[in-house]
Amino acid sequence: MELIKKSERNLKTQDVFNTWKALGATFENEGRFMKWKEVSNGRLAVKFDVYKVRIVNKDFNIDTTSYIFSDTLDRIAFNGYASYGEICDWLKEHGYKSEKNFYIEEQGMSEESYNEWCNA
């Protein structure tokens, strides 16, 4: 799995979704994954939203499933074919945690507080 270079991430996630919906695409959010990134003046929390994309279009003889990563700036950072297991392995190898685990383990939020915050 290889991400699109940051300097080449010029597609906005919502624009891609709108275009692909016209082809019959459906999108399923598989979760948000976060980690700390060191920057010159401290650290910054960065995220990837992972979406499963299924396009079924009989007119164009298309029936395909792929995944998209939307980065912190809501630009497409990955668009490709991989299993969800491969994606989870890649995210873990690169230090990403599920949003829930990030807030509980990295921010010190209790599970009760996290659940309350999500349901607010």
Backbone as CSV, one residue per row, in Angstrom:
resi,resn,N_x,N_y,N_z,CA_x,CA_y,CA_z,C_x,C_y,C_z
1,MET,0.840,-1.187,0.000,0.000,0.000,0.000,0.878,1.242,0.000
2,GLU,0.543,2.151,-0.869,1.314,3.378,-0.938,0.363,4.567,-0.998
3,LEU,0.627,5.562,-0.156,-0.200,6.761,-0.138,0.166,7.685,-1.291
4,ILE,-0.767,8.528,-1.652,-0.499,9.597,-2.603,0.374,10.615,-1.880
5,LYS,1.433,11.080,-2.526,2.323,12.065,-1.913,1.528,13.305,-1.527
6,LYS,1.887,13.903,-0.388,1.146,15.079,0.082,1.090,16.180,-0.967
7,SER,2.182,16.381,-1.683,2.218,17.438,-2.699,1.313,17.121,-3.893
8,GLU,0.887,15.865,-4.028,0.040,15.465,-5.153,-1.409,15.219,-4.742
9,ARG,-1.730,15.467,-3.494,-3.108,15.281,-3.015,-3.927,16.523,-3.349
10,ASN,-4.541,16.503,-4.517,-5.290,17.683,-4.945,-6.777,17.406,-5.136
11,LEU,-7.221,16.181,-4.874,-8.641,15.866,-5.005,-9.333,15.954,-3.651
12,LYS,-10.361,16.761,-3.579,-11.156,16.866,-2.359,-12.075,15.652,-2.255
13,THR,-12.175,15.104,-1.080,-12.954,13.890,-0.865,-14.394,14.056,-1.325
14,GLN,-15.041,15.130,-0.948,-16.453,15.313,-1.303,-16.645,15.424,-2.811
15,ASP,-15.696,16.043,-3.507,-15.790,16.137,-4.970,-15.735,14.748,-5.610
16,VAL,-14.842,13.900,-5.093,-14.732,12.528,-5.606,-16.023,11.767,-5.321
17,PHE,-16.537,11.895,-4.096,-17.782,11.213,-3.745,-18.923,11.644,-4.666
18,ASN,-19.047,12.929,-4.899,-20.127,13.426,-5.760,-20.015,12.877,-7.181
19,THR,-18.809,12.844,-7.724,-18.602,12.334,-9.078,-18.911,10.848,-9.150
20,TRP,-18.412,10.093,-8.182,-18.609,8.642,-8.205,-20.050,8.237,-7.908
21,LYS,-20.772,9.053,-7.151,-22.189,8.745,-6.901,-22.960,8.691,-8.212
22,ALA,-22.564,9.528,-9.167,-23.219,9.533,-10.476,-22.988,8.217,-11.219
23,LEU,-21.935,7.509,-10.862,-21.653,6.200,-11.468,-22.281,5.057,-10.691
24,GLY,-22.997,5.390,-9.625,-23.643,4.359,-8.826,-22.852,3.922,-7.609
25,ALA,-21.897,4.712,-7.170,-21.064,4.338,-6.028,-21.811,4.491,-4.712
26,THR,-21.491,3.603,-3.790,-21.941,3.727,-2.407,-20.696,3.778,-1.535
27,PHE,-20.812,4.478,-0.410,-19.677,4.691,0.470,-20.035,4.232,1.876
28,GLU,-19.104,3.554,2.496,-19.302,3.081,3.859,-18.088,3.511,4.679
29,ASN,-18.325,4.310,5.711,-17.218,4.765,6.555,-16.764,3.606,7.426
30,GLU,-15.499,3.237,7.292,-14.924,2.134,8.052,-14.245,2.615,9.330
31,GLY,-14.171,3.928,9.525,-13.614,4.451,10.765,-12.613,5.560,10.549
32,ARG,-12.324,6.237,11.662,-11.316,7.290,11.682,-10.125,6.768,12.472
33,PHE,-8.936,7.002,11.927,-7.703,6.546,12.547,-6.801,7.753,12.747
34,MET,-6.189,7.847,13.936,-5.449,9.048,14.295,-4.090,8.708,14.898
35,LYS,-3.184,9.685,14.835,-1.895,9.575,15.510,-1.345,10.980,15.706
36,TRP,-0.294,11.072,16.516,0.415,12.326,16.704,1.477,12.443,15.620
37,LYS,1.659,13.638,15.101,2.739,13.928,14.150,3.562,15.060,14.733
38,GLU,4.855,14.828,14.800,5.761,15.854,15.310,5.942,16.939,14.249
39,VAL,5.784,18.188,14.675,6.011,19.341,13.801,6.994,20.269,14.490
40,SER,7.459,21.285,13.802,8.531,22.136,14.326,8.202,22.795,15.660
41,ASN,6.951,23.089,15.902,6.598,23.774,17.152,5.774,22.883,18.097
42,GLY,5.926,21.574,17.986,5.213,20.673,18.888,4.706,19.442,18.170
43,ARG,3.467,19.096,18.438,2.879,17.948,17.754,1.434,18.250,17.395
44,LEU,0.979,17.516,16.403,-0.331,17.754,15.829,-1.028,16.408,15.675
45,ALA,-2.306,16.341,15.993,-3.076,15.124,15.768,-3.509,15.109,14.306
46,VAL,-3.190,14.025,13.608,-3.582,13.874,12.209,-4.494,12.659,12.084
47,LYS,-5.287,12.636,11.019,-6.272,11.559,10.886,-6.389,11.087,9.459
48,PHE,-6.864,9.851,9.334,-7.346,9.305,8.078,-8.746,8.788,8.335
49,ASP,-9.700,9.195,7.502,-11.010,8.561,7.480,-10.938,7.526,6.367
50,VAL,-11.321,6.290,6.688,-11.244,5.200,5.725,-12.654,4.874,5.244
51,TYR,-12.831,4.880,3.924,-14.122,4.596,3.315,-14.002,3.398,2.379
52,LYS,-14.980,2.528,2.461,-15.117,1.430,1.509,-16.019,1.939,0.396
53,VAL,-15.573,1.801,-0.838,-16.298,2.320,-1.991,-16.720,1.148,-2.868
54,ARG,-17.987,1.082,-3.169,-18.489,0.032,-4.070,-19.177,0.730,-5.225
55,ILE,-18.734,0.388,-6.424,-19.341,0.934,-7.629,-19.944,-0.225,-8.411
56,VAL,-21.245,-0.141,-8.624,-21.948,-1.108,-9.460,-22.688,-0.299,-10.514
57,ASN,-22.290,-0.480,-11.764,-22.912,0.238,-12.870,-22.993,-0.716,-14.059
58,LYS,-24.196,-1.194,-14.329,-24.389,-2.179,-15.399,-24.168,-1.568,-16.781
59,ASP,-24.450,-0.268,-16.932,-24.244,0.380,-18.232,-22.773,0.346,-18.656
60,PHE,-21.868,0.470,-17.670,-20.430,0.474,-17.954,-19.763,-0.847,-17.571
61,ASN,-20.575,-1.842,-17.184,-20.075,-3.157,-16.787,-19.040,-3.043,-15.656
62,ILE,-19.402,-2.278,-14.625,-18.515,-2.060,-13.484,-19.139,-2.680,-12.242
63,ASP,-18.340,-3.452,-11.526,-18.714,-3.969,-10.208,-17.413,-4.118,-9.435
64,THR,-17.074,-3.097,-8.680,-15.771,-3.058,-8.026,-15.877,-2.496,-6.610
65,THR,-14.983,-2.949,-5.757,-14.892,-2.445,-4.390,-13.457,-2.019,-4.133
66,SER,-13.293,-0.831,-3.566,-11.962,-0.320,-3.234,-12.067,0.494,-1.955
67,TYR,-10.956,1.068,-1.535,-10.923,1.891,-0.331,-10.321,3.248,-0.640
68,ILE,-10.786,4.232,0.112,-10.274,5.601,0.028,-9.864,6.034,1.427
69,PHE,-8.730,6.730,1.520,-8.340,7.427,2.747,-8.558,8.905,2.494
70,SER,-9.230,9.565,3.415,-9.371,11.016,3.389,-8.484,11.553,4.506
71,ASP,-7.576,12.467,4.181,-6.618,12.946,5.181,-7.187,14.069,6.042
72,THR,-6.356,14.630,6.877,-6.761,15.677,7.812,-7.377,16.875,7.104
73,LEU,-6.920,17.164,5.898,-7.439,18.300,5.124,-8.549,17.881,4.162
74,ASP,-9.090,16.664,4.350,-10.160,16.112,3.516,-9.781,16.012,2.044
75,ARG,-8.534,15.602,1.823,-8.054,15.314,0.475,-7.842,13.806,0.367
76,ILE,-7.949,13.271,-0.847,-7.753,11.840,-1.066,-6.267,11.521,-0.903
77,ALA,-5.964,10.626,0.054,-4.583,10.235,0.332,-4.290,8.812,-0.137
78,PHE,-5.332,8.029,-0.366,-5.182,6.664,-0.878,-6.462,6.308,-1.606
79,ASN,-6.301,5.686,-2.739,-7.436,5.174,-3.496,-6.946,3.907,-4.155
80,GLY,-7.370,2.764,-3.625,-6.855,1.549,-4.217,-7.525,0.291,-3.714
81,TYR,-6.978,-0.792,-4.175,-7.507,-2.108,-3.857,-6.614,-2.759,-2.815
82,ALA,-7.201,-3.072,-1.696,-6.526,-3.775,-0.612,-7.629,-4.345,0.257
83,SER,-7.303,-5.367,1.012,-8.305,-5.890,1.938,-8.342,-4.980,3.166
84,TYR,-9.446,-5.032,3.878,-9.547,-4.211,5.087,-8.477,-4.633,6.086
85,GLY,-8.150,-5.923,6.134,-7.083,-6.405,7.010,-5.742,-5.787,6.667
86,GLU,-5.429,-5.698,5.369,-4.180,-5.067,4.933,-4.153,-3.590,5.336
87,ILE,-5.289,-2.944,5.200,-5.374,-1.529,5.567,-5.144,-1.350,7.060
88,CYS,-5.793,-2.170,7.871,-5.613,-2.091,9.328,-4.160,-2.358,9.716
89,ASP,-3.536,-3.341,9.071,-2.123,-3.640,9.345,-1.250,-2.448,8.994
90,TRP,-1.496,-1.826,7.833,-0.708,-0.673,7.407,-0.864,0.475,8.404
91,LEU,-2.102,0.742,8.802,-2.351,1.836,9.751,-1.629,1.577,11.075
92,LYS,-1.701,0.363,11.565,-1.042,0.010,12.833,0.477,0.151,12.705
93,GLU,1.047,-0.342,11.604,2.493,-0.242,11.376,2.959,1.207,11.334
94,HIS,2.080,2.105,10.925,2.439,3.519,10.817,1.962,4.346,12.010
95,GLY,1.583,3.669,13.092,1.283,4.352,14.346,-0.123,4.885,14.505
96,TYR,-1.026,4.547,13.600,-2.396,5.036,13.702,-3.214,4.141,14.633
97,LYS,-4.118,4.763,15.365,-5.046,4.060,16.257,-6.465,4.475,15.882
98,SER,-7.422,3.628,16.222,-8.809,4.033,16.000,-9.047,5.319,16.779
99,GLU,-10.014,6.082,16.349,-10.317,7.348,17.026,-10.562,7.122,18.511
100,LYS,-11.329,6.095,18.831,-11.638,5.799,20.229,-10.366,5.500,21.015
101,ASN,-9.526,4.628,20.489,-8.287,4.292,21.195,-7.352,5.485,21.297
102,PHE,-7.328,6.338,20.285,-6.496,7.532,20.332,-6.915,8.423,21.498
103,TYR,-8.206,8.691,21.605,-8.663,9.584,22.669,-8.508,8.965,24.058
104,ILE,-8.708,7.664,24.151,-8.584,7.011,25.462,-7.119,6.845,25.842
105,GLU,-6.291,6.331,24.932,-4.899,6.028,25.249,-3.978,7.241,25.170
106,GLU,-4.197,8.110,24.202,-3.288,9.241,23.985,-3.741,10.519,24.693
107,GLN,-5.041,10.698,24.831,-5.567,11.917,25.435,-6.003,11.707,26.875
108,GLY,-6.035,10.456,27.325,-6.404,10.173,28.705,-7.894,10.269,28.994
109,MET,-8.708,10.223,27.977,-10.152,10.303,28.161,-10.653,8.942,28.651
110,SER,-11.590,8.944,29.568,-12.169,7.672,30.006,-13.113,7.164,28.928
111,GLU,-13.360,5.866,28.935,-14.276,5.302,27.939,-15.672,5.882,28.122
112,GLU,-16.066,6.084,29.366,-17.378,6.674,29.646,-17.467,8.084,29.073
113,SER,-16.426,8.886,29.278,-16.404,10.254,28.736,-16.413,10.248,27.211
114,TYR,-15.652,9.318,26.626,-15.611,9.216,25.156,-16.991,8.904,24.615
115,ASN,-17.660,7.929,25.213,-18.992,7.539,24.741,-19.986,8.679,24.913
116,GLU,-19.884,9.398,26.023,-20.762,10.549,26.263,-20.504,11.631,25.218
117,TRP,-19.228,11.881,24.946,-18.831,12.893,23.965,-19.362,12.529,22.582
118,CYS,-19.283,11.239,22.204,-19.756,10.798,20.888,-21.276,10.900,20.757
119,ASN,-21.978,10.738,21.850,-23.442,10.753,21.814,-24.036,12.121,22.112
120,ALA,-23.180,13.121,22.291,-23.677,14.460,22.626,-24.336,15.123,21.446
